[in-house]
Amino acid sequence: MGKNRFFGKLTKCAALALVFGVVGGTAFSGANYFSDHFLGTDRAKAATEEEISSSKIQPTSTASGSVVSTDISGVVEDVMPSVVAITGMTQQEIMSFFGQGQTFESESSGSGIIVNKDENYLYIATNNHVVENTNALTVQFSDESTASATVRGTAPSNDLAVIQVALSDLQEETLNSLKLAALGDSEQLAVGDAAIAIGNALGYGQSVTTGVISALGREVAFQDETTGQTISSRLIQTDAAINPGNSGGALINTKGEVIGINSSKYSDTDVEGMGFAIPMATAGPILEDLIAHGKTTTTGSPYLGIYGVDVTSDLSGKYNMPNGVYVAQVVEGSGAETAGIMAGSIITKVDGKDVKSMEELKSRVSSYQVGDTVSITVQIINNGAYVEKEIPVTLSAQSN
């Protein structure tokens, strides 16, 4: 992600739970327990020891053996040649006070991971938001040499992209210094595992931060700048610092395997210690498809193409509307528009399964593949009453 671009907003919440436990009994026995416990009599002590000894709750076991070394310099040294810095140039035209257009060029920074190569190109994985809307890309390698790059393919719905660098543009010394990243299995991660983030933080060059896996499968929503569509993804959460410029860089384990692709756009300036990465279990197949098919790929999250509002039970009862998702807007060129779904209709089912919220609708749709045709049940108002209709919709991929 660039220093100045595409920050998604996190929703922050806090929950407090206060649990009250009341131990019943007669007033006499309760008074005896209270006085014995707080006055420290032998009887209270004996009772307490007996309760502890008979309890089934076991104490936490402590680790045995040697402590894991905190020196990760060897791992980082081995991985660094597979991580690159990416600089993108974007042109923007701004109207002056006198109505004259002026073109300004801005620079953004990001990171990438060398994941493959063939006889002609080196293929580098990164985030889509690092490369979108750029008209020039430059890659800096670990030996500080640079080369121009072009976009091979993008999957905006997953915020993934692949760029390519022609091998003919690289010096032999650079080629000899580079490495292909070792891709790990993010499905084997556990909360508390060590995590190392490598990337071009703030555009200052490659740097390293460390932390742990804070959570797995964390659902995070962000808004696509181009389409305005809100997209949810299940990501790895880590407290390893992931700053602007780290986007597209590597989250690795202590074996030096890439377990995730950092995506700093999910960070928020008000949040500390919450970075996010796309798991390799998600990214791996998509990156392979992008390398194989380039920009023509239909890889990505299946996309219905509507903006919707939940019709809750309260709204349903108050306005005599069916439960479901009210279609506020249909996205131009989407599968929904092509199929004839109209604004004002209410989606109630996907392939016969009820949907009662936008979140549930997205969850149902996400279980399909791009190009699949699904039956969308809608309620359309006709002469003052809602009439049910089934509409087949071919799911598209999110457009860039």
Residue pairs with C-beta under 8 A, 6 or more apart in sequence:
1 7
1 108
1 110
1 127
1 129
1 130
1 244
1 245
1 246
1 247
1 248
1 263
1 264
1 265
2 88
2 107
2 108
2 109
2 110
2 129
2 130
2 244
2 245
2 247
3 108
3 109
3 202
3 203
3 244
3 245
4 106
4 108
5 108
5 129
5 225
6 129
6 132
6 225
6 265
7 244
7 265
7 267
7 268
8 220
8 221
8 222
8 223
8 265
8 266
9 222
9 223
9 268
10 220
10 266
10 267
10 268
10 271
10 274
11 221
12 268
12 270
12 271
23 30
25 33
33 44
35 41
36 43
36 44
36 47
37 44
37 48
68 194
68 254
72 196
72 208
72 210
72 254
75 196
75 252
75 254
75 255
75 256
76 196
76 198
76 208
78 179
78 256
79 179
79 181
79 198
79 250
79 252
79 256
79 258
80 142
80 198
80 206
81 141
81 142
81 177
81 178
81 179
82 113
82 114
82 178
82 179
82 180
82 181
82 182
82 250
83 111
83 112
83 113
83 114
83 142
83 181
83 198
83 199
83 206
83 249
83 250
84 111
84 112
84 113
84 114
84 124
84 139
84 140
84 141
84 142
85 109
85 110
85 111
85 112
85 139
85 140
85 199
85 200
85 203
85 205
85 206
85 245
86 109
86 110
86 111
86 112
86 124
86 126
86 130
86 131
86 137
86 138
86 139
86 140
86 149
86 163
86 200
86 248
87 107
87 108
87 109
87 110
87 137
87 138
87 139
87 140
87 203
88 107
88 108
88 109
88 110
88 130
88 131
88 134
88 136
88 137
88 138
89 105
89 106
89 107
89 108
89 134
89 135
89 136
89 137
89 138
90 105
90 106
90 107
90 108
90 133
90 134
90 135
91 103
91 104
91 105
91 106
91 135
92 103
92 104
92 105
92 106
93 101
93 102
93 103
93 104
94 101
94 102
94 103
94 104
95 101
95 102
96 102
107 203
108 130
108 134
109 200
109 202
109 203
109 244
109 245
110 126
110 127
110 130
110 131
110 199
110 200
110 245
110 247
110 248
110 249
111 126
111 130
111 198
111 199
111 200
111 206
111 245
111 246
111 247
111 248
111 249
111 250
111 262
112 124
112 125
112 126
112 130
112 139
112 163
112 248
112 249
113 124
113 125
113 126
113 181
113 248
113 249
113 250
113 258
113 261
114 122
114 123
114 124
114 178
114 179
114 180
114 181
115 123
115 124
115 125
115 162
115 180
115 181
115 183
115 287
115 291
116 122
116 123
116 180
116 291
117 123
117 167
117 180
119 167
120 166
120 167
120 168
121 152
121 164
121 165
121 166
121 167
122 164
122 165
122 166
122 167
122 170
122 178
123 152
123 162
123 163
123 164
123 291
124 139
124 149
124 162
124 163
124 164
124 165
125 160
125 161
125 162
125 248
125 261
125 283
125 287
126 160
126 161
126 162
126 163
126 247
126 248
126 261
127 159
127 160
127 161
127 247
127 248
127 261
127 263
127 265
128 154
128 155
128 156
128 158
128 159
128 160
128 161
128 400
129 159
129 225
129 247
129 265
130 161
130 247
130 248
131 137
131 151
131 154
131 161
131 163
132 154
132 156
132 161
132 225
132 226
132 400
136 148
137 148
137 149
137 150
137 151
137 163
138 146
138 147
138 148
138 149
139 146
139 147
139 148
139 149
139 163
139 165
140 146
140 200
140 205
141 147
141 174
141 177
141 178
142 177
142 178
142 206
143 173
143 174
143 177
145 170
145 171
145 173
145 174
147 165
147 166
147 169
147 170
147 174
148 165
148 169
149 163
149 164
149 165
150 163
150 164
151 161
151 162
151 163
151 164
151 295
152 161
152 162
152 163
152 164
152 290
152 291
152 294
152 295
153 161
153 162
153 289
153 290
153 291
153 293
153 294
153 295
153 296
153 297
153 299
154 160
154 161
154 162
154 290
154 295
154 400
155 161
155 286
155 289
155 290
155 297
155 299
155 300
155 397
156 224
156 226
156 300
156 398
156 399
156 400
157 231
157 300
157 301
157 303
157 397
157 398
158 233
158 278
158 282
158 283
158 286
158 299
158 300
158 301
159 222
159 231
159 233
159 263
159 265
159 278
160 261
160 278
160 283
160 286
160 287
160 290
161 248
161 290
162 287
162 290
162 291
167 175
181 250
181 258
182 255
182 256
182 257
182 258
183 257
183 258
183 280
183 284
184 252
184 253
184 255
184 257
184 258
184 259
184 280
185 257
185 259
185 280
185 281
186 236
186 259
186 260
186 279
186 280
186 281
186 282
187 279
187 281
189 213
189 216
189 236
189 253
189 259
189 279
190 213
190 216
191 212
191 213
191 214
191 215
191 216
192 212
192 213
193 212
193 213
193 253
194 210
194 211
194 212
194 213
194 253
194 254
195 210
195 211
195 212
195 213
195 236
195 238
195 240
195 251
195 252
195 253
195 259
196 208
196 209
196 210
196 240
196 251
196 252
196 253
196 254
197 208
197 209
197 210
197 211
197 238
197 240
197 241
197 242
197 246
197 249
197 250
197 251
197 252
197 262
197 275
197 277
198 206
198 207
198 208
198 249
198 250
198 252
199 206
199 207
199 242
199 245
199 246
199 247
199 248
199 249
199 250
199 262
200 206
200 207
200 245
200 246
200 249
201 207
201 209
201 241
201 243
201 244
201 245
201 246
202 243
202 244
202 245
203 244
203 245
204 245
209 240
209 241
209 242
210 240
211 238
211 239
211 240
211 241
211 273
211 275
212 238
212 239
212 240
213 236
213 237
213 238
214 237
214 238
214 239
214 273
214 274
215 236
215 237
216 236
216 237
217 234
217 235
218 234
218 235
218 236
218 237
218 276
219 232
219 233
219 234
219 235
220 232
220 233
220 234
220 235
220 266
220 276
221 230
221 231
221 232
221 233
222 230
222 231
222 233
222 265
222 266
223 229
223 230
223 231
224 230
224 231
224 398
226 399
226 400
227 331
227 398
227 399
228 307
229 303
229 307
229 331
229 398
231 301
231 398
232 359
232 362
233 278
233 282
234 279
234 282
235 260
235 263
235 266
235 276
235 277
235 278
235 279
236 251
236 259
236 260
236 276
236 277
236 278
236 279
237 274
237 275
237 276
238 251
238 275
238 276
238 277
239 273
239 274
239 275
240 251
240 275
241 273
241 275
242 249
242 262
242 263
242 264
242 267
242 275
242 276
242 277
243 264
243 267
244 264
245 264
246 262
246 264
246 275
247 262
247 263
247 264
247 265
248 261
248 262
248 263
249 261
249 262
250 258
250 260
250 261
250 262
251 258
251 259
251 260
251 261
251 262
251 277
252 258
252 259
253 259
258 280
259 277
259 279
259 280
260 277
260 278
260 279
260 280
260 283
261 277
261 278
261 280
261 283
262 275
262 276
262 277
263 276
263 277
263 278
264 275
264 276
266 275
266 276
267 274
267 275
267 276
268 274
285 299
286 299
286 300
289 297
289 299
290 297
290 299
293 299
298 370
298 371
298 397
299 370
299 397
300 370
300 397
300 398
301 366
301 370
301 397
301 398
302 365
302 366
302 368
302 369
302 370
302 372
302 395
302 396
302 397
303 334
303 335
303 365
303 370
303 395
303 396
303 397
303 398
304 334
304 335
304 336
304 361
304 365
304 376
304 393
304 395
305 330
305 331
305 333
305 334
305 335
305 336
305 337
305 396
306 325
306 327
306 328
306 329
306 330
306 331
306 334
306 336
306 341
306 347
307 327
307 328
307 329
307 330
307 331
308 325
308 326
308 327
308 328
308 347
308 358
308 361
309 325
309 326
309 328
309 358
310 325
310 326
310 356
310 357
310 358
311 321
311 322
311 323
311 324
311 325
311 326
311 346
311 356
312 323
313 323
315 321
316 322
316 323
321 346
321 386
322 346
322 348
322 379
322 386
323 348
323 354
323 356
324 346
324 347
324 348
324 349
324 355
324 356
324 379
325 346
325 347
325 348
325 355
325 356
325 357
325 358
325 361
326 344
326 346
327 336
327 341
327 342
327 343
327 344
327 345
327 346
327 347
327 378
328 343
329 343
330 336
330 337
330 341
330 342
330 343
331 337
333 396
333 399
334 396
335 393
335 394
335 395
335 396
336 376
336 393
338 393
338 394
339 376
339 391
339 392
339 393
339 394
340 391
341 347
341 376
341 378
341 391
341 393
342 380
344 380
344 381
345 378
345 379
345 380
346 378
346 379
346 380
346 386
347 355
347 361
347 376
347 377
347 378
348 354
348 355
348 377
348 378
348 379
348 388
349 355
349 375
349 376
349 377
350 361
350 364
350 365
350 374
350 375
350 376
350 377
351 364
351 374
351 375
352 375
352 377
353 364
355 361
355 364
365 374
365 395
368 374
368 395
369 395
370 395
370 396
370 397
371 394
371 395
372 394
372 395
373 392
373 393
373 394
373 395
374 392
374 393
374 395
375 390
375 391
375 392
375 393
376 390
376 391
376 392
376 393
377 388
377 389
377 390
377 391
378 388
378 389
378 390
378 391
379 386
379 387
379 388
379 389
380 386
380 387
380 389
381 387
